[in-house]
Amino acid sequence: MSERYTTVTTGQVGVERERAVFEYALLRVIPRLERGECVNAGVIVYSQERAFLASRSALDEDRLRAVDPRVDVAGVRRALEAVEVMCRGGAEAGLAGRERQGQRFRWLTAPRSTIVQPGPIHGGLTLDPAAEVERLLDRLVR
């Protein structure tokens, strides 16, 4: 049985709701930047209301190799794992792991020209941010 959350909205004092605002970004692998072809490989989910930040990935190596047979799959996996570590924070994430979740989310979702790139940020409402990570991974990546 999942835990039930109740939070106070910032718009109306005293109005409670079960669902919390969350933001998410898709993680895309673009092995050949000049071609722009990508493979969806993970998601990052952030909810300030629930103090939640997490990332999960599911890399389809065959699909990735179809886009670029010479892609460094191990390097891509390390980059995806680094995002997950950064979301968890703490000493394992280095100096950036000391930053607040919102700052880490904004840094992770900032546009960049690397093989693993975040897509645009989207938002929604959720009862359970952790379940949202899995739902988005199933819907957008797997």
C-alpha positions in Angstrom: 0.0 0.0 0.0 1.5 3.3 -1.0 1.9 6.2 1.5 -0.7 8.9 1.2 0.6 12.5 1.0 -1.2 15.7 1.8 0.4 19.0 1.0 -0.6 22.6 1.2 -0.7 24.4 -2.1 1.2 27.7 -2.4 -1.7 29.4 -4.3 -4.4 29.1 -1.7 -3.8 29.1 2.0 -5.4 26.1 3.7 -6.3 24.2 0.5 -4.9 20.7 0.7 -4.4 18.2 -2.1 -3.1 14.7 -2.5 -1.2 15.2 -5.7 2.0 17.1 -5.9 3.6 19.1 -8.8 6.5 17.4 -10.4 8.9 18.1 -13.3 10.6 15.6 -15.5 13.0 15.4 -18.4 13.8 12.6 -20.8 17.5 11.5 -21.1 18.5 11.0 -24.7 21.6 9.4 -26.1 22.8 11.1 -29.3 25.9 9.0 -30.4 26.6 11.1 -33.4 25.9 14.7 -32.6 26.2 15.8 -36.3 23.4 13.5 -37.3 21.0 14.3 -34.4 19.6 10.8 -34.1 18.7 9.8 -30.6 17.7 6.9 -28.4 15.6 7.5 -25.3 17.5 6.1 -22.4 16.2 7.4 -19.1 14.2 10.0 -17.1 14.8 12.5 -14.3 11.9 13.3 -12.0 11.9 16.2 -9.5 9.2 17.3 -7.0 10.0 20.2 -4.8 6.8 19.6 -2.8 7.9 16.0 -2.0 11.6 16.7 -1.7 12.1 14.1 -4.4 14.8 13.8 -7.1 15.6 10.6 -8.9 16.7 9.2 -12.3 16.4 5.8 -13.8 17.6 4.5 -17.1 17.0 1.5 -19.4 19.5 1.5 -22.2 18.5 -0.5 -25.3 22.0 -1.4 -26.5 20.8 -3.0 -29.8 18.8 0.1 -30.7 21.7 2.3 -29.8 24.1 0.3 -31.9 21.6 0.5 -34.8 22.1 4.3 -34.7 25.9 4.0 -34.4 27.6 0.6 -34.4 30.8 2.2 -33.0 29.2 3.9 -30.0 30.9 3.6 -26.6 28.1 1.7 -24.8 30.1 1.5 -21.6 30.7 5.2 -21.6 27.0 5.9 -22.2 26.2 3.6 -19.2 28.7 5.5 -17.0 27.1 8.8 -18.0 23.6 7.5 -17.2 24.8 6.1 -13.9 26.4 9.5 -13.1 23.0 11.2 -13.5 21.5 8.7 -11.0 24.3 9.3 -8.5 23.9 13.1 -8.9 20.2 12.8 -8.2 20.9 10.8 -5.0 23.3 13.5 -3.8 25.6 13.0 -0.9 29.4 12.4 -0.8 29.2 10.0 -3.7 28.1 12.8 -6.0 31.1 15.0 -5.1 30.7 18.7 -4.4 27.6 19.0 -6.5 26.0 16.4 -4.2 25.8 19.0 -1.5 23.6 21.3 -3.5 19.8 21.3 -3.0 17.7 19.0 -5.1 16.3 21.8 -7.2 19.8 23.1 -8.1 20.9 19.6 -9.1 17.8 19.1 -11.2 18.4 22.4 -13.0 22.0 21.5 -13.6 21.2 18.1 -14.9 18.5 19.4 -17.3 20.6 22.3 -18.6 21.1 22.0 -22.4 24.5 20.5 -23.4 26.3 19.2 -26.4 27.3 15.7 -25.1 26.3 12.2 -26.1 23.8 12.0 -23.2 21.5 15.0 -23.2 18.4 16.0 -21.3 15.2 16.7 -23.3 12.9 19.6 -22.5 11.4 19.8 -19.0 7.7 18.8 -18.7 5.5 19.0 -15.7 2.4 17.3 -14.1 0.8 16.2 -10.9 1.4 12.9 -9.2 0.4 11.0 -6.1 3.8 9.3 -5.9 7.0 10.7 -7.5 8.8 7.4 -7.2 6.0 5.6 -9.1 6.1 8.4 -11.7 9.7 7.6 -12.5 8.8 4.0 -13.4 5.6 5.1 -15.3 7.6 7.5 -17.4 10.4 5.0 -18.0 7.9 2.5 -19.2 6.0 5.0 -21.4 8.9 6.9 -22.9 12.0 4.6 -22.8 11.2 0.9 -22.7 
